[in-house]
Amino acid sequence: MRPSFALNRPLTWAAMVALPACIWLPSPGLRMAAVVIVAVGLAAAWRQIKRDLQHADLMQQALMLSEEGVQITDAENRILAVNPAFTRITGFTEDEVRGLNAANLAAARHDSAFFKRFWQTLHSKGRWEGEIWNRRKQGDEFPEWLRVKAVTDSRGRISHYVGTFTDISVHKAREQDLRRIGFEDPLTGLPNRRRLHDLMTSRLRHLRAGESLDMAIIDIDGFKSVNDSLGVEQGDRLLARFGQRLARHVAGGVVGRLGGDEFLVIRTTTFDDHEKWIAGLRQHLGEPFELGSKTLRLGLSIGSCRAPEDGRESGVLFQRLESALYSAKRHGRNVSQRFRPALDVQNTPHMALVYSLRDALANGDQLELHYQTQHRIMDGAVVGMEALLRWRHPEHGMVSPGDFIPLAERHGLMGPLGNWVIDEALAQMSRWREMGLPQLPVWINISAIQMFQGELETALSAGLARHGIEPPQLGLELTESVLLDERAGDIVPRLEALRAKGHRIAIDDFGMGYSSLSYLKNLPLDKLKLDRAFIRSLPDDPADAAIVSAVLAMARGLGLDVIAEGVETQGQLDFLQQAGCRLVQGYLYARPGPAEVIEAQWQARKPDAAGLMLRAEPMA
């Protein structure tokens, strides 16, 4: 911003010198020359004044248009001027606040020590920036991000303060929503599994002498039949009421929902009455529930344990609670079982698998990613790959994902497992790049747990930066169940943010869920993956043929690509090509294989410039 007055203006100074010369010079010619100099100098000064005025006017207009609130105060912090954004945010007009001390607008949330540090920083450094709570005209308080600069005069004394601020209420609300999604079950409002781990750890840490923790996992027997007979909406209502009743009964304790129809309750006690406490839980929760015109009595399977007798760490206690619950279920329904050493790993194959999976994650030497190529029908060119998680158990060999993925979700391992997949896929892509192999996009599967725990974005950005991979090279596949899972919250803004960063989004196993088409059209998607169940009977099954044709027509209308999974025969391929499908994946082209198999195939076909394996289309 130019100053309104400056000394470095030669023409102006020349005009000032020439002005008396117009009178005192003896020669008319010299006087005329002096007059010309004066005229030129005055014209230059006028042009400079006009430029300064125009510049000041532009700065004023910019200030008026700014979305940030601006306030200018004197050395005593009395408000001299504000911009329209200030009025829009606070509700106060300039006339209402002019002459008022700016401190009077601050909310009563900050103590004197806060403002003492504020002024010390402002006077010592000349500026201050941070979060502060302010007050609107209506009286409600709001958080703002404030930047203040001290303006000094020619003697170095503070003459004014200029402050700009932004209302960050929306950002704070979004942080609260993410925190809620990460730590609260959206259906019941109770703590979720992640939060329960933290609460159990805290209670264990603060146990005093003579105190114990009673813990129980409560599973509603036959809840699926309730959903099937009464509907999902009534089932959700029952779960919410169950959680409310349990929370009221255990006042002062911790009650949370682990997922599905499982709840966890914790109490701190000085009494040795564990069995009596469990019996009280069963009696209270066994009272009938009224759902509309229906009256339901629930059967309950309960697994329980007690700390510190049965363990001193939350991870161990969770495992032992689940061992006790599995034992209760094996003995029939509506049974309570307290943990005992005999229930540990040797008698619970599921828990043994969970322990082994924890070890596999800790060591990282049993988990593998296998890759299946995706092809363009027109010429067979490889246009991408799907990364598929495999577990090579040292004793049991290859463990099916259908066996260990549900266990990982149930026992809180899906987050670390998903993060391992992200990092391993990106590391492999980096190795292929260093080997000079084709840079194909790799697609990974994303679980509902990764979405609702809120760690997905962090894992993706950290992994991309660590391995130097561009976001468009890593595609994200979500099943329809993820899109409909309430735990993930409003998933659309998160998908839009991921897509804005460059990631491509696909729905996996399309057609197997129950998402509505009206919901589908609002999702930021690039691709649909048609489930193999519809491909298996092609081209002979007319129903599947009609479904596939309808999905392809719908995708064309929405501008989405479709890739057909599970293509195994030439007949299936011919039908898909005639129906307008562009991309396929299946055993007809390649089975999933480890990275070294993919590398060997590439290396073998490298000399063949026309080889199908090298016709890569990275952005297909």
C-alpha positions as CSV (number, residue, x, y, z in Angstrom):
1,M,0.0,0.0,0.0
2,R,1.6,3.3,-1.1
3,P,1.9,6.1,1.5
4,S,0.0,9.3,0.7
5,F,3.1,11.4,1.2
6,A,6.7,10.6,0.0
7,L,9.9,12.7,-0.4
8,N,11.3,10.7,-3.4
9,R,9.4,12.7,-6.1
10,P,11.9,14.7,-8.2
11,L,9.3,16.4,-10.4
12,T,7.4,17.7,-7.4
13,W,10.6,19.1,-5.9
14,A,11.6,20.6,-9.2
15,A,8.3,22.4,-9.4
16,M,8.6,23.8,-5.9
17,V,12.1,25.2,-6.7
18,A,11.0,26.6,-10.1
19,L,7.9,28.4,-8.6
20,P,9.8,31.4,-7.1
21,A,12.1,31.4,-10.2
22,C,9.1,32.3,-12.3
23,I,9.1,35.7,-10.6
24,W,12.8,36.4,-9.9
25,L,14.5,35.1,-13.1
26,P,15.5,38.2,-15.3
27,S,15.1,36.5,-18.6
28,P,11.5,35.9,-20.0
29,G,12.8,32.7,-21.6
30,L,14.1,31.4,-18.3
31,R,10.9,32.4,-16.6
32,M,8.9,30.5,-19.3
33,A,11.0,27.4,-18.7
34,A,10.4,27.7,-15.0
35,V,6.7,27.9,-15.6
36,V,6.9,24.7,-17.7
37,I,8.7,22.9,-15.0
38,V,6.1,24.0,-12.5
39,A,3.3,22.8,-14.7
40,V,5.0,19.4,-15.3
41,G,5.7,19.0,-11.6
42,L,2.1,19.9,-10.6
43,A,0.7,17.5,-13.2
44,A,2.9,14.7,-11.9
45,A,1.9,15.5,-8.3
46,W,-1.8,15.5,-9.3
47,R,-1.4,12.1,-11.1
48,Q,0.3,10.7,-8.0
49,I,-2.5,12.0,-5.8
50,K,-5.1,10.4,-8.1
51,R,-3.2,7.1,-8.0
52,D,-3.0,7.2,-4.2
53,L,-6.7,8.0,-3.9
54,Q,-7.6,5.2,-6.4
55,H,-5.3,2.8,-4.6
56,A,-6.9,3.7,-1.2
57,D,-10.3,3.3,-2.7
58,L,-9.4,-0.2,-4.1
59,M,-8.0,-1.2,-0.7
60,Q,-11.3,0.0,0.9
61,Q,-13.3,-2.0,-1.5
62,A,-11.2,-5.1,-0.9
63,L,-11.7,-4.6,2.8
64,M,-15.5,-4.3,2.3
65,L,-15.6,-7.5,0.3
66,S,-13.4,-9.5,2.7
67,E,-15.0,-12.6,4.3
68,E,-12.9,-12.0,7.4
69,G,-14.1,-9.6,10.0
70,V,-11.8,-6.6,10.4
71,Q,-11.6,-4.2,13.3
72,I,-9.2,-1.2,13.8
73,T,-8.6,0.1,17.3
74,D,-6.5,2.9,18.8
75,A,-3.7,2.4,21.2
76,E,-6.3,2.2,24.1
77,N,-8.0,-0.7,22.2
78,R,-11.1,1.4,21.4
79,I,-12.7,0.5,18.2
80,L,-12.4,3.0,15.4
81,A,-13.6,1.2,12.3
82,V,-15.0,-2.3,11.3
83,N,-15.9,-3.8,7.9
84,P,-19.2,-5.4,6.8
85,A,-17.9,-8.9,7.6
86,F,-17.5,-7.9,11.2
87,T,-21.2,-6.9,11.3
88,R,-22.3,-10.0,9.5
89,I,-20.4,-12.3,11.9
90,T,-21.1,-10.5,15.2
91,G,-24.3,-8.6,14.5
92,F,-22.9,-5.3,15.7
93,T,-22.9,-2.3,13.3
94,E,-20.0,0.1,13.2
95,D,-22.0,2.8,14.9
96,E,-22.8,0.5,17.8
97,V,-19.2,-0.5,18.5
98,R,-17.3,2.7,17.6
99,G,-15.5,3.9,20.7
100,L,-16.2,0.7,22.6
101,N,-13.3,-1.2,24.1
102,A,-12.8,-4.4,22.0
103,A,-12.3,-6.4,25.2
104,N,-16.0,-5.9,26.0
105,L,-16.9,-8.1,23.0
106,A,-14.9,-11.1,24.3
107,A,-16.8,-14.0,25.8
108,A,-16.3,-14.7,29.5
109,R,-14.5,-18.0,28.8
110,H,-11.0,-16.7,29.2
111,D,-9.3,-15.8,32.5
112,S,-7.1,-12.9,33.3
113,A,-4.0,-15.0,32.7
114,F,-5.0,-15.6,29.1
115,F,-5.3,-11.9,28.4
116,K,-2.1,-11.2,30.2
117,R,-0.3,-13.6,27.9
118,F,-2.2,-12.1,24.9
119,W,-1.0,-8.5,25.6
120,Q,2.6,-9.6,26.5
121,T,2.9,-11.4,23.1
122,L,1.4,-8.5,21.2
123,H,3.7,-5.9,22.7
124,S,6.8,-8.0,22.5
125,K,6.4,-9.5,19.1
126,G,4.0,-7.0,17.5
127,R,1.4,-9.6,16.6
128,W,-0.7,-12.4,18.1
129,E,-2.6,-15.2,16.4
130,G,-4.8,-17.9,18.0
131,E,-8.3,-19.1,18.9
132,I,-10.5,-16.9,21.1
133,W,-14.2,-16.9,22.0
134,N,-16.2,-13.8,21.2
135,R,-19.8,-12.7,21.8
136,R,-22.5,-11.8,19.2
137,K,-25.0,-9.1,19.6
138,Q,-27.7,-11.7,20.5
139,G,-25.5,-12.8,23.4
140,D,-24.4,-16.2,22.1
141,E,-20.8,-17.0,22.1
142,F,-18.7,-18.3,19.2
143,P,-15.1,-19.3,18.5
144,E,-13.0,-17.3,16.1
145,W,-9.5,-17.4,14.8
146,L,-8.0,-14.0,15.5
147,R,-4.9,-12.3,14.1
148,V,-3.9,-9.0,15.6
149,K,-1.0,-6.7,14.5
150,A,0.3,-3.7,16.4
151,V,0.9,-0.6,14.2
152,T,3.6,1.9,15.3
153,D,4.2,5.5,14.5
154,S,7.4,7.1,13.4
155,R,8.7,7.1,17.0
156,G,8.1,3.4,17.4
157,R,5.1,3.9,19.7
158,I,2.0,1.8,19.2
159,S,-0.7,3.9,17.6
160,H,-3.3,1.4,16.4
161,Y,-4.2,-2.3,16.4
162,V,-5.5,-4.1,13.3
163,G,-7.3,-7.3,13.9
164,T,-8.8,-9.8,11.4
165,F,-10.9,-12.8,12.5
166,T,-12.8,-15.8,11.0
167,D,-15.8,-17.5,12.6
168,I,-14.7,-21.1,13.1
169,S,-18.0,-22.4,14.6
170,V,-18.5,-24.7,11.6
171,H,-15.0,-26.1,11.9
172,K,-15.4,-26.8,15.6
173,A,-18.8,-28.5,14.9
174,R,-17.1,-30.6,12.3
175,E,-14.4,-31.6,14.7
176,Q,-17.0,-32.5,17.3
177,D,-18.9,-34.6,14.7
178,L,-15.7,-36.5,13.8
179,R,-14.9,-37.0,17.4
180,R,-18.5,-38.3,17.9
181,I,-18.2,-40.6,14.9
182,G,-14.8,-41.9,16.2
183,F,-15.9,-42.5,19.8
184,E,-19.7,-42.8,19.9
185,D,-22.1,-45.3,18.6
186,P,-24.5,-43.3,16.4
187,L,-27.6,-45.6,17.1
188,T,-27.5,-45.6,20.9
189,G,-25.3,-42.6,21.7
190,L,-23.2,-44.9,23.9
191,P,-19.4,-45.2,23.7
192,N,-18.2,-47.5,20.9
193,R,-15.5,-50.2,21.0
194,R,-12.7,-47.8,20.5
195,R,-13.9,-45.5,23.3
196,L,-14.6,-48.4,25.6
197,H,-10.9,-49.5,25.3
198,D,-9.9,-46.1,26.5
199,L,-12.4,-46.0,29.3
200,M,-11.4,-49.5,30.5
201,T,-7.7,-48.5,30.4
202,S,-8.5,-45.4,32.4
203,R,-10.5,-47.3,35.1
204,L,-7.8,-49.9,35.4
205,R,-5.1,-47.1,35.8
206,H,-7.1,-45.4,38.6
207,L,-8.0,-48.5,40.6
208,R,-7.4,-48.0,44.3
209,A,-6.5,-50.5,47.0
210,G,-9.5,-52.8,47.6
211,E,-11.3,-51.9,44.4
212,S,-12.1,-54.2,41.5
213,L,-13.6,-53.9,38.1
214,D,-16.6,-56.0,37.1
215,M,-17.0,-56.4,33.3
216,A,-19.5,-58.2,31.2
217,I,-20.3,-58.5,27.5
218,I,-24.0,-59.0,26.9
219,D,-25.2,-60.5,23.6
220,I,-28.9,-60.5,22.7
221,D,-29.8,-64.1,21.7
222,G,-31.6,-64.5,18.3
223,F,-31.6,-60.8,17.5
224,K,-31.5,-61.6,13.8
225,S,-34.9,-63.2,14.1
226,V,-36.2,-60.0,15.7
227,N,-35.0,-58.0,12.7
228,D,-36.5,-60.5,10.3
229,S,-39.9,-60.6,12.0
230,L,-40.3,-56.9,13.0
231,G,-38.0,-55.1,10.5
232,V,-34.7,-53.3,10.8
233,E,-36.3,-50.1,12.1
234,Q,-37.9,-51.8,15.0
235,G,-34.7,-53.8,15.7
236,D,-32.8,-50.5,15.9
237,R,-35.4,-49.1,18.3
238,L,-35.0,-52.2,20.5
239,L,-31.2,-51.8,20.6
240,A,-31.6,-48.2,21.6
241,R,-34.0,-49.0,24.4
242,F,-31.8,-51.9,25.5
243,G,-28.8,-49.5,25.8
244,Q,-30.9,-47.0,27.7
245,R,-32.2,-49.5,30.2
246,L,-28.7,-50.9,30.7
247,A,-27.2,-47.4,31.2
248,R,-29.9,-46.5,33.8
249,H,-29.3,-49.8,35.7
250,V,-25.5,-49.3,35.9
251,A,-25.5,-45.6,37.1
252,G,-21.9,-44.5,37.7
253,G,-20.6,-47.3,35.5
254,V,-19.6,-47.5,31.9
255,V,-22.0,-48.8,29.3
256,G,-21.2,-49.1,25.6
257,R,-22.1,-50.8,22.4
258,L,-19.4,-53.0,20.8
259,G,-21.4,-53.4,17.6
260,G,-24.4,-55.4,16.4
261,D,-26.3,-56.7,19.4
262,E,-23.3,-56.8,21.8
263,F,-23.0,-54.4,24.8
264,L,-20.2,-54.0,27.3
265,V,-20.8,-52.9,30.9
266,I,-18.1,-52.0,33.5
267,R,-18.4,-51.0,37.1
268,T,-15.9,-50.1,39.8
269,T,-16.7,-51.8,43.1
270,T,-15.4,-52.8,46.5
271,F,-17.8,-55.7,46.9
272,D,-17.0,-59.3,46.1
273,D,-20.4,-60.0,44.5
274,H,-19.6,-60.6,40.8
275,E,-22.1,-63.4,40.3
276,K,-24.9,-61.5,42.1
277,W,-24.2,-58.5,39.9
278,I,-24.5,-60.6,36.8
279,A,-27.7,-62.1,38.0
280,G,-29.0,-58.6,38.7
281,L,-28.2,-57.5,35.1
282,R,-29.9,-60.5,33.7
283,Q,-33.0,-60.0,35.8
284,H,-33.3,-56.3,35.0
285,L,-32.7,-56.8,31.2
286,G,-35.0,-59.8,31.2
287,E,-38.0,-57.6,31.8
288,P,-40.2,-57.3,28.7
289,F,-39.7,-54.6,26.1
290,E,-42.7,-52.9,24.5
291,L,-42.4,-52.3,20.8
292,G,-45.7,-51.0,19.5
293,S,-48.2,-53.7,20.0
294,K,-45.5,-56.3,20.6
295,T,-44.1,-57.4,23.9
296,L,-40.6,-59.0,23.8
297,R,-38.6,-60.9,26.4
298,L,-35.0,-61.2,25.4
299,G,-32.6,-64.1,26.0
300,L,-29.1,-63.0,26.9
301,S,-25.7,-64.7,26.6
302,I,-23.3,-63.0,29.0
303,G,-19.5,-63.4,29.3
304,S,-17.9,-61.7,32.3
305,C,-14.6,-61.3,34.1
306,R,-13.1,-59.3,36.9
307,A,-10.0,-57.2,37.2
308,P,-7.4,-57.4,38.5
309,E,-8.0,-61.1,39.1
310,D,-8.5,-61.9,35.4
311,G,-6.1,-59.4,34.0
312,R,-4.7,-55.9,34.3
313,E,-4.6,-54.8,30.6
314,S,-7.6,-53.8,28.6
315,G,-6.6,-55.8,25.5
316,V,-6.2,-59.0,27.6
317,L,-9.5,-58.4,29.4
318,F,-11.4,-57.8,26.2
319,Q,-10.1,-61.1,24.8
320,R,-11.0,-62.9,28.0
321,L,-14.5,-61.4,28.0
322,E,-15.0,-62.6,24.4
323,S,-13.7,-66.1,25.3
324,A,-16.3,-66.2,28.1
325,L,-19.0,-65.1,25.8
326,Y,-18.1,-67.7,23.2
327,S,-18.2,-70.3,25.9
328,A,-21.6,-69.2,27.0
329,K,-22.9,-69.4,23.5
330,R,-21.5,-72.9,23.1
331,H,-23.4,-74.1,26.1
332,G,-26.7,-72.9,24.6
333,R,-28.5,-69.6,24.7
334,N,-29.4,-67.5,27.7
335,V,-26.3,-68.6,29.7
336,S,-23.8,-66.6,31.7
337,Q,-20.2,-67.6,31.8
338,R,-17.3,-66.1,33.8
339,F,-13.9,-66.3,32.4
340,R,-11.6,-69.0,33.7
341,P,-8.1,-70.1,32.4
342,A,-9.6,-73.2,30.8
343,L,-11.6,-71.0,28.5
344,D,-8.4,-69.5,27.0
345,V,-7.0,-70.1,23.6
346,Q,-6.9,-73.9,23.5
347,N,-10.7,-74.2,23.8
348,T,-11.7,-71.3,21.5
349,P,-10.6,-71.7,17.9
350,H,-12.0,-68.2,17.0
351,M,-10.0,-66.6,19.8
352,A,-6.9,-68.5,18.8
353,L,-7.3,-67.1,15.3
354,V,-7.7,-63.6,16.8
355,Y,-4.5,-64.0,18.8
356,S,-2.7,-65.3,15.7
357,L,-4.0,-62.3,13.7
358,R,-2.7,-59.9,16.3
359,D,0.7,-61.6,16.0
360,A,0.6,-61.4,12.2
361,L,-0.1,-57.7,12.4
362,A,2.7,-57.1,14.9
363,N,5.3,-59.1,12.9
364,G,4.0,-58.3,9.4
365,D,5.6,-61.5,7.9
366,Q,2.4,-63.5,7.5
367,L,0.2,-61.0,5.7
368,E,0.4,-60.7,1.9
369,L,-1.2,-58.7,-0.9
370,H,-2.1,-60.6,-4.0
371,Y,-2.9,-58.7,-7.2
372,Q,-5.5,-59.5,-9.8
373,T,-5.3,-57.6,-13.1
374,Q,-8.2,-55.8,-14.7
375,H,-8.5,-55.7,-18.4
376,R,-10.1,-53.8,-21.2
377,I,-12.4,-56.1,-23.3
378,M,-11.6,-54.4,-26.6
379,D,-7.9,-55.4,-26.8
380,G,-7.2,-57.2,-23.5
381,A,-5.0,-54.4,-22.2
382,V,-4.2,-54.3,-18.5
383,V,-5.8,-51.1,-17.1
384,G,-5.4,-51.7,-13.4
385,M,-5.1,-54.1,-10.5
386,E,-7.1,-55.0,-7.4
387,A,-5.0,-55.6,-4.2
388,L,-6.4,-58.6,-2.2
389,L,-5.4,-59.3,1.3
390,R,-4.2,-62.8,2.1
391,W,-3.0,-64.4,5.4
392,R,-0.5,-67.2,5.2
393,H,-0.8,-68.8,8.7
394,P,2.4,-70.8,9.7
395,E,0.3,-73.8,10.8
396,H,-3.0,-73.6,9.0
397,G,-1.7,-72.3,5.6
398,M,-3.8,-69.8,3.7
399,V,-6.7,-68.5,5.9
400,S,-9.7,-67.4,3.9
401,P,-10.5,-63.6,4.2
402,G,-14.1,-64.8,4.8
403,D,-12.8,-66.3,8.1
404,F,-10.5,-63.6,9.4
405,I,-12.0,-60.3,8.1
406,P,-15.2,-60.7,10.3
407,L,-13.0,-61.5,13.3
408,A,-10.9,-58.5,12.6
409,E,-14.0,-56.2,12.5
410,R,-15.4,-57.8,15.7
411,H,-12.2,-57.5,17.7
412,G,-11.1,-54.0,16.8
413,L,-8.3,-55.1,14.3
414,M,-9.8,-53.8,11.1
415,G,-8.3,-50.3,11.5
416,P,-4.7,-51.6,11.8
417,L,-5.3,-54.2,9.2
418,G,-6.7,-51.6,6.7
419,N,-3.7,-49.3,7.4
420,W,-1.3,-52.2,6.7
421,V,-3.0,-52.8,3.3
422,I,-2.8,-49.1,2.4
423,D,0.9,-48.9,3.3
424,E,1.9,-52.2,1.7
425,A,0.0,-51.4,-1.6
426,L,1.7,-48.0,-1.8
427,A,5.1,-49.5,-1.0
428,Q,4.7,-52.1,-3.7
429,M,3.7,-49.5,-6.2
430,S,6.9,-47.6,-5.3
431,R,9.0,-50.7,-5.8
432,W,7.4,-51.3,-9.2
433,R,8.2,-47.8,-10.2
434,E,11.8,-48.2,-9.2
435,M,12.0,-51.4,-11.3
436,G,10.7,-49.5,-14.3
437,L,7.5,-51.5,-14.6
438,P,4.2,-50.1,-15.9
439,Q,2.6,-47.6,-13.5
440,L,-1.0,-49.0,-13.2
441,P,-3.6,-47.8,-10.8
442,V,-4.1,-50.2,-7.8
443,W,-7.5,-50.5,-6.1
444,I,-7.8,-51.4,-2.4
445,N,-10.9,-52.3,-0.4
446,I,-12.1,-50.0,2.3
447,S,-14.1,-51.3,5.3
448,A,-16.9,-49.6,7.3
449,I,-14.6,-49.7,10.4
450,Q,-11.9,-47.6,8.6
451,M,-14.6,-45.0,7.6
452,F,-16.3,-44.6,11.0
453,Q,-13.1,-44.6,13.0
454,G,-11.9,-41.5,11.0
455,E,-8.4,-42.8,10.4
456,L,-8.7,-43.5,6.7
457,E,-7.8,-40.0,5.5
458,T,-4.7,-39.8,7.8
459,A,-3.5,-43.2,6.7
460,L,-3.9,-42.4,3.0
461,S,-2.2,-39.0,3.1
462,A,0.7,-40.3,5.2
463,G,1.2,-43.3,3.0
464,L,1.1,-41.3,-0.2
465,A,3.6,-38.8,1.1
466,R,5.9,-41.5,2.5
467,H,6.1,-43.5,-0.8
468,G,5.8,-40.7,-3.3
469,I,2.6,-42.0,-5.0
470,E,0.1,-39.7,-6.6
471,P,-3.5,-40.1,-5.3
472,P,-5.0,-41.0,-8.7
473,Q,-2.9,-44.1,-8.7
474,L,-4.7,-45.5,-5.6
475,G,-8.4,-46.3,-6.1
476,L,-10.8,-47.0,-3.2
477,E,-13.4,-49.7,-3.4
478,L,-16.3,-49.6,-0.9
479,T,-19.2,-52.0,-0.6
480,E,-22.8,-50.9,-0.5
481,S,-22.9,-51.9,3.1
482,V,-20.2,-49.3,3.9
483,L,-22.3,-46.6,2.3
484,L,-25.4,-47.6,4.4
485,D,-23.5,-48.2,7.7
486,E,-24.7,-45.5,10.2
487,R,-21.4,-45.7,12.0
488,A,-19.7,-43.9,9.1
489,G,-21.9,-40.9,9.5
490,D,-22.6,-38.7,6.4
491,I,-20.2,-40.4,4.1
492,V,-20.8,-38.1,1.0
493,P,-18.6,-35.2,2.1
494,R,-15.8,-37.5,3.0
495,L,-15.9,-39.2,-0.3
496,E,-16.1,-35.9,-2.1
497,A,-13.0,-34.8,-0.2
498,L,-11.1,-38.0,-1.1
499,R,-12.1,-37.6,-4.7
500,A,-11.0,-33.9,-4.7
501,K,-7.6,-35.1,-3.6
502,G,-7.4,-37.3,-6.7
503,H,-8.6,-40.7,-5.4
504,R,-11.0,-42.6,-7.6
505,I,-14.0,-44.2,-5.9
506,A,-15.8,-47.4,-6.8
507,I,-18.6,-49.4,-5.3
508,D,-17.6,-53.1,-5.0
509,D,-20.1,-56.0,-5.2
510,F,-22.7,-53.7,-6.7
511,G,-26.2,-55.1,-6.8
512,M,-25.7,-57.2,-3.6
513,G,-26.8,-54.5,-1.2
514,Y,-30.0,-52.5,-0.8
515,S,-28.9,-48.9,-1.6
516,S,-31.5,-46.9,-3.5
517,L,-30.8,-45.4,-6.9
518,S,-31.7,-41.9,-5.6
519,Y,-28.9,-42.2,-3.1
520,L,-26.5,-43.6,-5.7
521,K,-26.8,-40.7,-8.0
522,N,-25.7,-38.3,-5.3
523,L,-22.5,-40.2,-4.5
524,P,-19.2,-39.0,-5.9
525,L,-18.3,-42.2,-7.8
526,D,-16.2,-43.2,-10.8
527,K,-16.9,-46.9,-11.2
528,L,-19.3,-49.7,-10.3
529,K,-18.0,-53.3,-9.8
530,L,-20.7,-55.7,-10.9
531,D,-20.8,-58.6,-8.5
532,R,-19.7,-62.1,-9.8
533,A,-23.1,-63.5,-8.7
534,F,-24.7,-61.9,-11.7
535,I,-21.9,-62.9,-14.1
536,R,-21.7,-66.6,-13.1
537,S,-24.8,-67.7,-15.1
538,L,-24.3,-65.5,-18.1
539,P,-25.3,-65.7,-20.9
540,D,-27.9,-68.5,-20.2
541,D,-29.8,-67.0,-17.3
542,P,-32.3,-64.4,-18.6
543,A,-32.8,-62.8,-15.2
544,D,-29.1,-62.2,-14.7
545,A,-28.7,-61.0,-18.3
546,A,-31.5,-58.5,-17.8
547,I,-29.9,-57.2,-14.5
548,V,-26.5,-56.8,-16.1
549,S,-27.9,-55.0,-19.1
550,A,-29.9,-52.7,-16.8
551,V,-26.9,-51.9,-14.7
552,L,-24.8,-51.1,-17.7
553,A,-27.5,-48.8,-19.1
554,M,-27.9,-47.0,-15.8
555,A,-24.1,-46.6,-15.4
556,R,-23.9,-45.0,-18.9
557,G,-26.6,-42.6,-17.9
558,L,-24.7,-41.6,-14.7
559,G,-21.4,-41.4,-16.6
560,L,-19.8,-44.2,-14.6
561,D,-17.5,-47.0,-15.7
562,V,-18.5,-50.6,-15.0
563,I,-16.1,-53.5,-14.4
564,A,-17.5,-57.0,-14.3
565,E,-16.0,-59.3,-11.7
566,G,-15.6,-63.1,-11.9
567,V,-15.4,-63.5,-15.7
568,E,-14.3,-67.0,-16.3
569,T,-15.7,-68.1,-19.8
570,Q,-15.5,-66.7,-23.3
571,G,-19.3,-66.8,-23.4
572,Q,-19.5,-64.4,-20.4
573,L,-17.0,-62.1,-22.1
574,D,-18.9,-62.1,-25.4
575,F,-22.2,-61.2,-23.7
576,L,-20.6,-58.4,-21.6
577,Q,-18.9,-56.9,-24.7
578,Q,-22.2,-57.0,-26.7
579,A,-24.0,-55.4,-23.7
580,G,-21.5,-52.5,-23.7
581,C,-19.3,-53.4,-20.7
582,R,-15.8,-52.0,-21.2
583,L,-13.8,-53.5,-18.3
584,V,-13.5,-57.0,-16.8
585,Q,-11.7,-58.9,-14.1
586,G,-11.6,-62.7,-13.6
587,Y,-9.9,-66.1,-14.1
588,L,-10.4,-65.9,-17.8
589,Y,-7.5,-63.4,-17.9
590,A,-5.6,-63.9,-14.6
591,R,-5.9,-65.4,-11.1
592,P,-4.8,-63.3,-8.1
593,G,-1.1,-63.7,-7.4
594,P,1.7,-62.3,-5.2
595,A,3.7,-59.3,-6.4
596,E,6.6,-61.5,-7.7
597,V,4.2,-63.4,-10.0
598,I,3.0,-60.1,-11.5
599,E,6.6,-58.9,-11.9
600,A,7.6,-62.2,-13.6
601,Q,4.7,-61.8,-16.1
602,W,5.7,-58.2,-16.9
603,Q,9.4,-59.1,-17.3
604,A,8.6,-62.1,-19.5
605,R,6.5,-59.9,-21.9
606,K,8.8,-56.9,-21.8
607,P,10.5,-57.6,-25.1
608,D,7.2,-58.0,-26.8
609,A,6.1,-54.5,-27.5
610,A,2.7,-55.7,-28.6
611,G,2.3,-57.8,-25.5
612,L,-1.1,-57.3,-23.8
613,M,0.4,-57.1,-20.4
614,L,2.2,-53.9,-21.3
615,R,-0.6,-52.0,-22.9
616,A,-1.2,-50.1,-19.7
617,E,-3.8,-47.4,-19.3
618,P,-3.0,-45.8,-16.0
619,M,-6.1,-43.6,-15.8
620,A,-8.7,-46.0,-17.1
